[in-house]
Amino acid sequence: MVRRTVEAVCADKGATGGGLQGKLEKLAEMKIIEGKLTDWSHGLRALGNEAAHDVNVFVNAADVQDALELGEALLTHVYVLDARYSAFKARRAAPPSNASAA
């Protein structure tokens, strides 16, 4: 399900066509994800491939927890952090008001 969530993020952000590896690279090229999040996403993709295609691979609880945490981090980065950053930039670009804030 986490892999499906990653696929949905790719589709939502316009990183379509090809396999998940290419879609993740497209997200990186588009600067939607970067650095550790890109690496982590590829790690999850590889784990998902192993789990789906290699009957000798055992996915343990720690792997599942890692996948869930990656899914949460990806969603937070792409949707929550981006929205908060955009709101911050908009406030900073607005003319100053007389209201005090810290």
C-alpha positions in Angstrom: 0.0 0.0 0.0 2.9 2.4 0.6 4.2 1.7 -2.8 0.7 2.5 -4.2 0.8 5.8 -2.2 4.2 6.6 -3.8 2.8 5.9 -7.2 -0.2 8.1 -6.5 2.1 11.0 -5.5 4.0 10.6 -8.7 0.8 10.7 -10.7 -0.5 13.7 -8.8 2.7 15.6 -9.4 2.9 14.7 -13.1 5.7 12.2 -12.9 4.1 9.6 -15.2 5.2 7.0 -17.7 7.6 4.1 -17.2 8.2 2.3 -14.0 8.4 3.6 -10.5 12.2 4.1 -10.7 11.7 6.6 -13.6 8.8 8.3 -11.9 10.9 8.9 -8.8 13.7 10.2 -10.9 11.2 12.6 -12.5 10.1 13.8 -9.1 13.7 14.5 -8.3 14.3 16.3 -11.6 11.2 18.4 -10.9 12.7 19.2 -7.5 9.6 17.8 -5.7 11.8 15.4 -3.7 15.5 15.5 -3.1 18.5 14.0 -1.3 17.7 11.5 1.4 14.0 11.4 0.5 14.9 10.4 -3.1 17.3 7.7 -1.8 14.7 6.4 0.7 12.0 6.3 -1.9 14.3 4.2 -4.2 15.1 1.9 -1.2 11.3 1.4 -0.6 10.9 0.7 -4.4 13.6 -2.0 -4.2 12.1 -3.5 -1.1 8.7 -3.6 -2.8 10.2 -5.3 -5.9 11.8 -7.9 -3.8 8.7 -8.5 -1.7 6.5 -8.8 -4.9 8.8 -10.9 -7.1 11.1 -13.0 -4.9 9.3 -15.6 -2.9 12.5 -16.2 -0.8 12.5 -12.6 0.6 10.9 -12.1 4.0 9.7 -8.6 4.8 9.9 -8.2 8.5 8.2 -5.7 10.9 11.1 -3.3 10.7 10.9 -3.2 6.9 7.1 -2.5 7.2 7.8 0.3 9.7 10.4 1.8 7.4 7.9 1.7 4.5 5.2 3.4 6.6 7.6 6.1 7.8 8.8 6.7 4.3 5.2 7.1 3.2 4.5 9.6 5.9 7.7 11.5 5.2 7.0 11.7 1.5 3.4 12.9 2.0 4.5 15.5 4.6 7.3 16.7 2.4 5.3 16.9 -0.8 2.1 18.3 0.5 2.3 19.7 4.0 5.8 21.2 3.9 5.3 22.6 0.5 2.0 24.3 1.5 3.5 25.7 4.7 6.6 27.0 2.8 4.3 28.6 0.1 2.3 30.3 2.8 5.4 31.6 4.5 6.7 33.0 1.2 3.4 34.6 0.4 3.3 36.3 3.9 6.9 37.5 3.5 6.1 38.9 0.0 3.1 40.8 1.3 3.5 44.4 2.3 4.2 44.8 6.0 1.3 45.5 8.3 1.3 47.3 11.6 0.5 44.1 13.5 3.3 42.8 15.6 4.3 39.1 15.2 7.3 37.0 16.1 
